[in-house]
Amino acid sequence: MITLEGLSKRYGDTTAVDSLDLTVAPGRVTGFLGPNGAGKSTTMRMILGLDTPTEGTALIDGRPYAAWPKPLTKVGALLDAKALHPRRSARNHLVAMAQSNGIPVSRVDEVLSIVGLDSVTRKRAGEFSLGMSQRLGIAGALLGDPEVLMFDEPVNGLDPDGVRWVRRLMRSLATEGRTVFVSSHLMSEMQLTADQLVVIGRGRLIADAPVAEVIAGSSRTTVVVRVPDQAHLDVLRDRLTAEAERVESADDRLIVAGVQVERVGDLAHELGVRLHELHTEHASLEEAYMELTADSVQYGVAS
C-alpha cells in the first residue's frame, strides 16, 4: 500500500505537488493520470525517495522507501527505461541490482524470461530499442518479487503485442494482491487496464474513483431513447427538459444528459409513452479525462 499525506513539493515559487492526500490500495491496478506538468513524475519520485517533499509524507506500508533495508524486495519501479549503464549487458545490469539487495542471481534469469529477453541477455543495454529497454526496466521492477510496483509510461515504444502483454502483466500482478500504480497518457489502455483512477492537475487531486465512476460522471455520457410516435416524443421531451441537464432531438430519438436511464424509463411508463429503444451511451475514458482536466492543462497548443 502507498499512502500520501499532505504531500507537497515546491521549487522556489513553483508548486509541483500541492497537499496531496492519497491511498493506493493493493489488489487492483491504479492508473495515475494528468496533463504534462501535473506533478505525476514528481509524486512518484517522492514516493521512491528520489525527491524530498517540502511538506507531508510518502509511505510504503507505513514506512518511507529509504527505511526498507532491501527496498527492491518491497518496491519495484520503472520510471525511466533508459536510466542504466549503456555498456552493461542486460543480464549484468540485473545482476548488479540483485547483488545490491541480496537477491539470488537465479532470479535474474527468471525475470528475463518473464519479459521475453531470453535471447538478448548478453547484448549491451545501450544497444536496446526503447521497447526492449522498457522490457528490461520491467524485469528490474519484478526482480525482488515486490509487493508494490510502480510504472511510469510502461508501454512507451512497445508494439501492439507488447502493449497487450504489459496489460495482462499488470492485471495478473494486481490479482496476486500486489499494489500496482501506473502512470500513463494512453487513455484507451488505462480504460482496459485500470480498476481505480487517480487524476491530478497542477499538482492537485482532481479525482480518485473507480474507472466506471469517472466515465459515468462525464457529461458526454448520455441516455438515448427512441419513440416512434411524434406526439409521445414531444411529451417525453417536455418532461425530461425539466429534469435533465441537456435534451437534444434527433429524428425519432432524444439524447439526454444528466438523468439516469432508469429515470427515463420510469417517466416514459408514467406518461404512457411507448419506447422502441432505451440505452446509455457511455463516454470514453479519454472524453471523461479531457473534461476533468480542461482547466488544468499547462502546455496546450493553439486551436
Wavefront OBJ file of the C-alpha trace (Angstrom):
o trace
v 0.000 0.000 0.000
v 1.147 3.525 -0.814
v -0.026 6.351 1.452
v 0.455 10.063 0.754
v -0.428 12.547 3.481
v -0.299 16.281 2.778
v 2.418 15.648 0.206
v 3.778 18.879 -1.296
v 6.777 19.814 -3.393
v 7.830 23.339 -4.272
v 10.733 24.522 -6.397
v 11.233 28.172 -5.453
v 7.965 29.908 -6.341
v 6.678 26.916 -8.339
v 4.409 24.330 -6.717
v 4.767 20.930 -8.401
v 2.597 18.976 -5.941
v 0.164 20.588 -3.522
v -1.116 18.854 -0.351
v -1.773 15.502 -1.975
v -3.689 13.000 0.179
v -3.979 9.581 -1.401
v -4.061 5.860 -0.666
v -3.098 3.387 -3.385
v -4.555 0.074 -2.251
v -3.358 -3.453 -3.044
v -5.260 -5.916 -5.204
v -6.048 -3.536 -8.031
v -4.392 -1.540 -10.795
v -4.464 2.180 -10.024
v -3.992 4.436 -13.037
v -2.237 7.755 -12.375
v -3.316 10.386 -14.901
v -2.767 14.062 -15.506
v -1.590 16.553 -18.155
v 2.087 17.214 -18.766
v 3.466 19.153 -15.809
v 0.673 17.998 -13.475
v 3.145 16.547 -10.948
v 2.900 12.809 -11.684
v 6.613 12.115 -12.081
v 7.464 14.333 -9.109
v 4.979 12.419 -6.967
v 6.460 9.075 -7.990
v 9.983 10.334 -7.322
v 8.971 11.436 -3.818
v 7.434 8.018 -3.113
v 10.775 6.436 -4.051
v 12.861 8.926 -2.070
v 14.429 10.457 -5.191
v 12.912 13.848 -4.330
v 12.384 15.217 -0.836
v 8.898 16.577 -0.069
v 8.633 20.183 1.027
v 5.803 19.054 3.311
v 3.952 15.840 4.120
v 4.910 12.187 3.836
v 5.009 9.387 1.288
v 4.894 5.949 2.905
v 5.013 2.378 1.620
v 3.257 0.033 4.034
v 3.783 2.610 6.768
v 7.472 3.365 6.133
v 9.414 5.703 3.861
v 11.104 3.922 0.960
v 14.568 4.540 2.426
v 13.591 2.807 5.684
v 13.235 -0.588 3.991
v 16.561 -2.479 4.362
v 16.229 -4.256 0.969
v 13.902 -1.903 -0.894
v 13.831 -3.869 -4.176
v 12.148 -6.738 -2.332
v 9.417 -4.348 -1.188
v 9.027 -1.933 -4.106
v 9.747 -2.422 -7.791
v 9.728 0.626 -10.050
v 10.250 1.669 -13.641
v 10.496 5.443 -14.032
v 12.989 5.813 -16.896
v 13.731 2.853 -19.166
v 16.997 4.414 -20.361
v 18.398 5.072 -16.868
v 21.044 2.328 -16.981
v 24.707 1.803 -17.843
v 24.721 1.529 -21.645
v 27.799 -0.754 -21.804
v 26.471 -3.374 -19.415
v 24.671 -6.391 -20.805
v 21.033 -6.828 -19.893
v 21.935 -9.697 -17.575
v 24.809 -7.870 -15.864
v 22.584 -4.838 -15.319
v 20.110 -7.010 -13.399
v 22.862 -8.977 -11.617
v 24.217 -5.706 -10.173
v 20.725 -4.784 -8.966
v 20.220 -8.235 -7.457
v 23.531 -8.219 -5.583
v 22.834 -4.772 -4.116
v 19.682 -6.122 -2.414
v 20.675 -9.679 -1.558
v 18.504 -11.199 -4.293
v 19.629 -14.605 -5.680
v 21.225 -14.294 -9.112
v 18.958 -17.142 -10.300
v 16.093 -14.634 -10.126
v 17.765 -12.607 -12.906
v 17.231 -15.353 -15.456
v 13.645 -15.819 -14.262
v 12.651 -12.200 -14.864
v 14.494 -12.009 -18.187
v 12.377 -14.950 -19.295
v 9.183 -13.336 -17.979
v 9.743 -10.198 -20.075
v 10.840 -12.086 -23.186
v 14.509 -11.086 -23.295
v 15.992 -14.607 -23.082
v 17.733 -14.291 -26.444
v 19.489 -10.968 -25.777
v 20.762 -11.373 -22.215
v 24.369 -10.706 -23.354
v 23.523 -7.712 -25.518
v 24.596 -4.302 -24.248
v 21.684 -2.344 -22.813
v 22.756 0.778 -24.708
v 22.020 -1.042 -27.975
v 18.432 -1.809 -26.995
v 15.451 -0.200 -28.705
v 13.055 1.746 -26.486
v 10.668 -1.226 -26.401
v 13.437 -3.618 -25.338
v 14.590 -1.114 -22.720
v 11.051 -0.986 -21.352
v 11.032 -4.773 -21.039
v 14.386 -4.656 -19.237
v 13.062 -1.941 -16.917
v 10.015 -4.068 -16.117
v 12.333 -7.014 -15.405
v 14.186 -4.794 -12.936
v 10.908 -3.837 -11.245
v 9.966 -7.517 -10.887
v 13.434 -8.604 -9.722
v 12.771 -8.587 -5.966
v 9.279 -10.111 -6.301
v 7.936 -6.981 -4.540
v 4.500 -6.312 -3.077
v 4.367 -2.776 -4.520
v 5.038 -1.939 -8.166
v 5.241 1.473 -9.817
v 5.452 2.104 -13.555
v 5.772 5.412 -15.394
v 4.608 5.089 -19.035
v 5.492 1.358 -19.225
v 4.169 0.805 -22.775
v 6.215 3.538 -24.489
v 7.975 2.051 -27.504
v 6.174 -1.295 -27.343
v 4.414 -2.838 -30.318
v 0.727 -3.885 -30.010
v 1.681 -7.372 -28.807
v 3.941 -5.829 -26.170
v 1.224 -3.427 -25.049
v -1.198 -6.317 -24.604
v 1.456 -8.261 -22.682
v 2.010 -5.339 -20.276
v -1.751 -5.041 -19.768
v -2.020 -8.701 -18.847
v 1.023 -8.461 -16.595
v -0.437 -5.516 -14.651
v -3.750 -7.321 -14.220
v -2.048 -10.523 -13.057
v 0.122 -8.664 -10.530
v -2.959 -6.982 -9.042
v -4.819 -10.310 -8.941
v -1.964 -11.672 -6.822
v -2.776 -8.960 -4.257
v 0.035 -6.555 -5.091
v -0.211 -2.770 -5.228
v 0.149 -1.650 -8.874
v 0.495 2.099 -9.565
v 0.755 3.028 -13.259
v 1.201 6.452 -14.848
v 0.184 6.718 -18.498
v -1.066 9.086 -21.174
v -2.795 6.300 -23.115
v -6.420 6.650 -22.081
v -7.635 3.685 -24.120
v -5.084 1.452 -22.414
v -5.954 2.733 -18.958
v -9.638 2.067 -19.656
v -8.742 -1.579 -20.355
v -6.187 -1.995 -17.572
v -7.021 0.103 -14.503
v -9.576 -0.537 -11.764
v -9.100 2.787 -9.984
v -8.084 6.164 -11.385
v -6.209 8.980 -9.707
v -6.262 12.198 -11.737
v -4.196 15.250 -10.807
v -3.847 18.665 -12.412
v -1.420 21.427 -11.489
v -0.308 19.314 -8.526
v -3.790 18.940 -7.039
v -6.047 15.911 -6.786
v -8.952 16.125 -9.246
v -10.400 12.628 -8.992
v -9.846 9.375 -7.095
v -12.527 6.896 -8.145
v -13.190 3.642 -9.987
v -12.863 3.856 -13.773
v -16.586 3.256 -14.317
v -17.469 6.071 -11.906
v -15.153 8.545 -13.650
v -16.712 7.706 -17.021
v -20.276 7.794 -15.684
v -19.660 11.271 -14.255
v -18.850 12.724 -17.652
v -21.411 14.965 -19.356
v -20.581 13.004 -22.517
v -22.393 10.003 -21.010
v -25.971 10.217 -22.284
v -29.224 8.280 -22.427
v -30.635 7.572 -25.883
v -34.388 6.983 -26.149
v -36.288 6.257 -29.374
v -40.033 6.970 -29.528
v -41.945 6.013 -32.708
v -44.857 8.400 -32.098
v -44.073 12.115 -32.570
v -46.709 13.289 -30.074
v -45.327 10.934 -27.420
v -41.810 12.112 -28.251
v -42.828 15.725 -27.628
v -44.487 14.856 -24.311
v -41.453 12.962 -23.050
v -39.054 15.678 -24.237
v -41.003 18.371 -22.372
v -40.950 16.334 -19.171
v -37.258 15.493 -19.442
v -36.323 19.110 -20.169
v -37.480 19.989 -16.642
v -35.078 17.459 -15.057
v -32.143 16.899 -17.396
v -29.023 18.989 -17.942
v -29.476 18.710 -21.681
v -32.053 17.210 -24.076
v -31.393 17.020 -27.808
v -33.772 15.795 -30.520
v -32.585 13.715 -33.474
v -35.382 12.397 -35.731
v -37.320 9.932 -33.559
v -34.694 9.964 -30.784
v -33.934 12.013 -27.715
v -30.382 12.296 -26.393
v -30.478 13.108 -22.691
v -27.665 14.175 -20.361
v -27.855 14.400 -16.588
v -30.600 11.819 -15.995
v -30.116 8.101 -15.351
v -31.530 5.589 -17.824
v -33.802 4.146 -15.108
v -35.389 7.549 -14.547
v -36.067 7.987 -18.265
v -37.746 4.585 -18.343
v -39.872 5.413 -15.286
v -41.002 8.712 -16.797
v -41.924 7.047 -20.092
v -44.001 4.471 -18.189
v -45.666 7.192 -16.096
v -46.592 9.170 -19.222
v -47.727 6.117 -21.167
v -45.050 6.641 -23.827
v -44.212 3.605 -25.976
v -40.472 3.129 -26.494
v -38.574 1.343 -29.236
v -35.138 1.884 -27.734
v -33.630 2.936 -24.407
v -29.953 2.675 -23.510
v -26.978 4.516 -22.040
v -24.179 5.675 -24.313
v -21.075 5.896 -22.165
v -18.316 8.405 -22.743
v -14.856 7.039 -23.400
v -12.271 7.463 -20.665
v -10.465 9.913 -22.938
v -13.580 12.111 -23.164
v -14.129 11.948 -19.400
v -10.453 12.704 -18.743
v -10.390 15.689 -21.114
v -13.444 17.097 -19.375
v -11.921 16.627 -15.907
v -8.607 18.245 -16.813
v -9.867 21.016 -19.104
v -8.809 23.717 -16.605
v -5.514 22.039 -15.668
v -3.631 21.878 -18.978
v -0.448 23.937 -18.699
v 1.131 23.203 -22.052
v -1.757 23.293 -24.505
v -1.404 24.095 -28.194
v -3.144 26.771 -30.216
v -6.520 25.877 -31.714
l 1 2 3 4 5 6 7 8 9 10 11 12 13 14 15 16 17 18 19 20 21 22 23 24 25 26 27 28 29 30 31 32 33 34 35 36 37 38 39 40 41 42 43 44 45 46 47 48 49 50 51 52 53 54 55 56 57 58 59 60 61 62 63 64 65 66 67 68 69 70 71 72 73 74 75 76 77 78 79 80 81 82 83 84 85 86 87 88 89 90 91 92 93 94 95 96 97 98 99 100 101 102 103 104 105 106 107 108 109 110 111 112 113 114 115 116 117 118 119 120 121 122 123 124 125 126 127 128 129 130 131 132 133 134 135 136 137 138 139 140 141 142 143 144 145 146 147 148 149 150 151 152 153 154 155 156 157 158 159 160 161 162 163 164 165 166 167 168 169 170 171 172 173 174 175 176 177 178 179 180 181 182 183 184 185 186 187 188 189 190 191 192 193 194 195 196 197 198 199 200 201 202 203 204 205 206 207 208 209 210 211 212 213 214 215 216 217 218 219 220 221 222 223 224 225 226 227 228 229 230 231 232 233 234 235 236 237 238 239 240 241 242 243 244 245 246 247 248 249 250 251 252 253 254 255 256 257 258 259 260 261 262 263 264 265 266 267 268 269 270 271 272 273 274 275 276 277 278 279 280 281 282 283 284 285 286 287 288 289 290 291 292 293 294 295 296 297 298 299 300 301 302 303
